[in-house]
């Protein structure tokens, strides 16, 4: 478990008390982004080819005819569609690459994209990390990344566009944190006598159905779903994002974190 040192005089937790696992995870994301920022165009393309999640690659293995039909459709289209078909063939040439169900989370579309995800990971991932410990938290991170990719695949089975970003992991940490942070004694439990230090992150967590009956948890999740849907559908058309937002992957990550909580909670 990560140690939670307390101020010797006041007995209160220090202002900056981020679990070592979270620092290491964010450092990894920063290092990968720094590598992409300094790499040659060819090296960066290789990273995307080998690590980003492309739904059509997995679909080509599960249902080849679906991808073939999509390629034929694009080749018979406008110039932009023909270009998309060529990009699709480029990604398909690498095979299935099943590890990209997880590794896509290590890549980001830019420093701003990384900063947003790092902030959400620090806020919610740290709380879950304190409760789960390092090994269980990393298991959650892997599972939520895969959950986000699978939901994105279900909605866009023949999409050749590479998906990157740790948003599904951040959403998964949020989903898991929702299971306990609003409970009595927990950090956001609203108790007059909250539990002290690490104990606040180990407050008893109710079954998921009971957790959804908590007004604050339900309001928090409902607000998140609305904001995620609105931003996902309108950010790119309105010019707020350089590329379409994989909002379906966010939902997949959050649901994975919320429902896998019982399996991983120590």
N, C-alpha and C positions, 0 to 999 in steps of 0.2 A: 504494500500500500504506500502511496505517496504521503510523506509526513506533512502535517499541518502545524508548523511552528507558531507559537503564540507569543506576543509581546510580553516580556518578563514583568513589566511594571503594570500594564493595564489589563493583561489577560485577554486582550482582544486579538483577533486574527490580523496579520499584517495586511497592508493595503494591497500589495501585489503578492498573491499566493496562488500561482498557476501550477497545476500538477506537472511534473517533469515530462510525463507522456505527452501532454498537450503541447508543451514547448517543443519537444522533439518532432511531433507531427507537423506543427506549423513551420518549423525550421526546414523540414523536408520539402514542404510545399514551396517555400521561398527559394530554396536551392534549385528546385526543378524549374521554377519560373525564371530565375537568374540564368540558368543554363539555356533556356529557350531564348531569352533576350540577347544573349551574347553568341549564340550558335549561328552557323551559316544557314542560309535558307534550305539547303539540302539536308543538313543535320536536323533542323527543326521539323521538316517534312517527314523525316524518318521517325522522329519521336511521335509525331501525331499518327503516322501510319501504324506504328507498333504498339502504342499505348492508348490511343483514344478509342472510344466505343462507337462502332458503326453498326447500327441495327441490321442492315442488309447482309452483313457478313454472317451473322448467326442465322438469319432467315434462309440464306443460301444453303445452309447445312440442313435446316429443319424442313424447309419447303422450297426447293430450288425453282420450281415453276413460278412462284410468286415473284422472285427476283428477275427471272428471265423475262417475264411479261412486262415488268417495270422498265427494264433496259430497252426492250423493243419499243415501248411506248415513248421513251425519251429520245431514242434515235430517230424516230419519225416526227419529232416535234420541231420547235424553233431552235435557233442557234444556241440559245441559253440551255435548252433541254439537252441538246447534243453534247454540250460541254459537261453537263451534269452526268450524262451517261459515261463519258470518258473518265470522270472522277470516280464514278462507281466502279468501273473496271479496275482502276488503280487500287482501290481499297480491297476489292474482291481478290485481287492477285495474291494477297498475303494470307489467304486462308481464313479459318474461323477466328483464331486468336481469342480463345475463351477467357484468358486472363484480363482482357480489356473490360470485362464486366466490373472490374475493381480498379484497374490501373488508370482509367480515365479520370478518376478523382484527383490524381496527382498533377494533372495538367490544368491550366487556366487560360482564359482568353486574354488576359492582361493583368497588370498590377491592381487595377481597380476591382476586377472580378475576384482576385485573390484576397484583397483586403476585406471585402464584404464577407466572404466565406470564413476568413480567419476570425473576424469579429464575432460571428455567430457561433463558431466553434469554441472560442474563449468563453463566451457567455453561458452556453448550455453544455458544451462538451466537458468543460471543467467540472461542472456539478456532477455529471454522470460518471466522469473519471474518478472523482473522489468516492463515489458510492461503489462502483464496480471494481476499481483497481485497474492496473494497466492492461493485463492480458484480456480480461473480459471487455474492457472498453475497446480495445483494438479489434476484438471479435465482432463487436457491435458495429464498428466503423466499416469493416469489410462487408458485413451482412447488409448494412443500409446502402452502401455503394452499389452492391449487386441488386438489391431490391429496387433502387431507383432506375438502374439500367434495364431491368426486366419490365418494369411498367412502361418505360419509354419505348422499349421494343414492342410491347403489346399494342401501343397506339400508333407507332410508326414502323411497321415491320419491314418495309422496303425502302427505308430512308438511307441514303448514302452519305449524309452529312455527319461528320464526326462530332460526338458529344464529349465535352470536357468540363471539369470543375467538381469541387467537393461539396456542392450545394446539397446533394442527397445525403451526404454524411452529416452535414450541419443540421439538416431537417430531421434526420434520424436521431441525433442527440437531443434535439428539441422534443421530439415525440417521446423519447425515453424519460427525459427530465419532467415532462408533464405528468408522468405517473406518480411522482412523489413530491415535487417542489411546492405544491399547494396544500399538502397535508399538514395537520397540526404539528408544530414543532419544527417543520422544514423551513428552508430559507424564505419562502414566500407564503408560508402557512397562515400568516396573520395572527399567530398566537401571541398573547401578552408575555409569555415566557418561552421564547423559542429555545430549542436545544442549543447547546454551546458547541462551537468548533465543528469537528468532523461529525459529531452525533447528529447535527442538523441535516446532514446529507444521507443519514441512514434512518430517517424517520420511516415508520412502517408504511408500506405502499398497499393500497387496497386492490382488489381485482379490477380489471380494466373497465368493466361495466359500471362499477361503483365510482371509479375515477371520473368517468364521463358525466356522472350526476353532480359532480362538484361544479358549482356555477362559474367559478373563476377559471377552472381548467377548460370547461366547455366554451366559455367566451373567448379564451385565449386561442384554442384550436379553431373555432369558427372564424375568428378574425383573420387568423393565418391563412386558412383556406381561401377566404375571399380575396385577400391581398395577393396571394400567390396566383390565383386565377386571373385577376385583373392585370397584374404586372406581366404574367406570362403571355396573355393574349394581345396586349396593347403596347408593351414596351418597344418591341421591334418596329411595328408599323408607325409608331409615333416618333421614332428616332431616338428613343431613350436607351436602346441597346444596339450594338453593332451587328448582332446576329439573333436569330430566334431563341427565345428562352425555353429551356427544357423543363417547363413547369410540371409536366407529368412525372419526371424523375424526382422532383422535390416531393411530390405526394407519395411516391413509392418509398422514398427514404423515410419520410415521417411515419408512414404506416408500419414499416418494418421496425423502426425504433420503438414505436408505441406497443406493438404486439409481441416483439421479441424480449421485451423488458422482463417478463416473468421467467423466461428461460435463462437469462443471464444474471438476474439480480441475486447477489450472494446473500 
